[in-house]
Amino acid sequence: MSTSPKPTWQPISALPVLASLIDGTLADTQEQDQTLLAVKDKPWVIFLTHLDELVLGIIQVKVTCELCRCGRTNIAPIARFLFVR
């Protein structure tokens, strides 16, 4: 017993929109492929990029925590509970 999903039919007038979505996805994938091929022999480059994002995220959370403690930011009560401990 196969439970394959039923197709979602679209009008033929939507074809240009679907084609542009496919083209955009293809272009993004090709760009990512070129980027990954460029750093293929240097995997630490990708790691360092993610590390930078992680450090910035930690700094942002830390600043938000300090602002909550000082009462200088207006955030939802549940978020205040999470930040002020």
N, C-alpha and C positions, 0 to 999 in steps of 0.2 A: 504494500500500500504506500504510494508515493504522496507526499504532502508538499509538492512543489508550489511555490507562491504563484498566485494568479497575476498576469501582467496588468499593469496600469496603463490603459490606452490613453493616448494623447491625440488631440486633433492635429491634422497635417500642418495647420497654421503655426503650431508650436515647434516645427522642425528647425527653423533658424535659431531659436533660443537653445534648443537641445544641442545643436551643432556647435554653437559658441561655447556652451558649457564643456563639451567634449574637447574642443580645441584648447580652451583655457587649461583644463586639467592636463592635457598632453604637454602643453608648453611648460607648465609648472613642473611636471615630472621630468621633462628633459633638462630643465634648469637645475633641478635637484641632482639629477644624474651627473651632470657636468661638474657640479660643486663637489660631489662625493668622489668622482674620479680624480679631481684635482688634488684632493687630500688623501688619496688612497694609501700613499706611503707615509703619511703623517697623521695617524689616528689621534694623536694628542691634541690636534687643532680642534677637532669636534668636541673633545672632552673639555678643553679650556673655554670654548664658547658656552657650553652648558654650565660650567662652573661659574662663569661671570654672571649668567642669569640667576643662578642659585644664590650667589652672594648678594646681588641686588635685591632679590626677594627677601632674604633674611634681613637686610638693612631696612627695607620698607616695613616689614613686620615689627622690627625693633622700634623704629621711629613711631609707628602707630601705637605701640604699647606705651611708650613714654608720653605721647600726647594724651592718651586715655588716662593715665595716672595723674597728669596735671590738669585734666578736665578741659583741655584745649581743643578737643575735637568732638563733633557731633556724630556719634555712630549709634546703631541700634543697641538696645540693652543686652541682647544676647551676645553681640560682638564685644561689648564692653566686658561682659562676664568672662569671655574667653581671653581677652587681653589683660585684664586687671586681676591678677591673682596674688 
